[in-house]
Every structure is written in structure tokens, then in C-alpha cells.
Amino acid sequence: MATITVRYFAAAAEAAGRDQEQLTFDGAGALPTVGALRAELLGRYGDSMAKVLRSGSFLVDGKVSRDDSRPLGETVDILPPFAGG
């Protein structure tokens, strides 16, 4: 079993209705993955989160990832796309 702190920013926080939460994943030994977290968030928050995740990214222990097979660390930030300049 793994407990992950998920932090939401901007549109992701709006979709989740919170800035942060702890999620627990059951599993035999293997760490949960970005794909498992994506599925969990889509199940919890539906279309509004799907829009964020479509073009946003996951920051896993400080490193950006869009790879669904990447194992999660202790903290994951959900980042919407940002306009840059």
C-alpha cells in the first residue's frame, strides 16, 4: 500500500475542488504509476479534470512526467498547461 500526496495548481485545483489531498493505492509491492493516478483522478473528478490532464503534466518528486508507466514518488503535483512568454 502506498500513500501519495497530490497537490493541485490553478485549473487542476479548481477541477478537484481542493489544493491538496492524500491518496492511498493498494497493491502488492509495486509502486503506483502516473497512469494509475490519472485513472483515479478521472474517476474522482470527471470531465473537468480530464480537460486539465489532456494537456497538463505530472510533476513527480520534482520531475515532469507524462509517461503513464512512471512510478509515483511521495509527492505529485498536477500542473495545468501554462501560458508562457
ZAMARGU-4260 file (C-alpha; in steps of 0.2 Angstrom, whole numbers, plus 5000, padded with zeros to 4 digits):
<rodrens>
0) 5000/5000/5000 | 5007/5017/4995 | 5000/5034/5001 | 5004/5049/4989 | 5002/5067/4992
5) 4994/5075/4977 | 4995/5094/4975 | 4984/5103/4963 | 4988/5120/4955 | 4977/5133/4945
10) 4964/5124/4934 | 4968/5107/4942 | 4964/5114/4960 | 4948/5121/4953 | 4943/5104/4945
15) 4947/5094/4961 | 4939/5107/4972 | 4955/5107/4984 | 4973/5112/4983 | 4980/5095/4990
20) 4975/5078/4996 | 4982/5061/5001 | 4978/5046/4990 | 4981/5028/4995 | 4984/5015/4982
25) 4983/4996/4986 | 4995/4985/4978 | 5006/4970/4980 | 5023/4978/4981 | 5024/4989/4965
30) 5023/5007/4967 | 5008/5015/4958 | 5011/5024/4942 | 5006/5040/4934 | 4993/5030/4923
35) 4985/5023/4939 | 4985/5041/4947 | 4977/5048/4930 | 4964/5034/4931 | 4960/5038/4949
40) 4959/5057/4946 | 4947/5054/4931 | 4936/5043/4941 | 4935/5056/4955 | 4934/5072/4946
45) 4927/5068/4928 | 4927/5079/4913 | 4934/5095/4922 | 4950/5085/4927 | 4951/5076/4910
50) 4952/5094/4902 | 4967/5098/4913 | 4976/5081/4911 | 4974/5081/4892 | 4987/5095/4890
55) 4994/5097/4908 | 5008/5087/4916 | 5013/5077/4932 | 5027/5083/4942 | 5033/5068/4951
60) 5045/5072/4965 | 5051/5087/4956 | 5052/5080/4939 | 5040/5082/4925 | 5032/5066/4918
65) 5019/5062/4905 | 5024/5044/4905 | 5009/5033/4912 | 5021/5019/4916 | 5032/5030/4928
70) 5031/5025/4946 | 5025/5039/4958 | 5035/5046/4972 | 5029/5053/4988 | 5023/5069/4981
75) 5014/5073/4964 | 5010/5090/4958 | 4996/5091/4945 | 5000/5106/4933 | 4989/5113/4920
80) 4996/5120/4904 | 5003/5137/4907 | 5004/5151/4895 | 5021/5157/4893 | 5030/5172/4887
</rodrens>
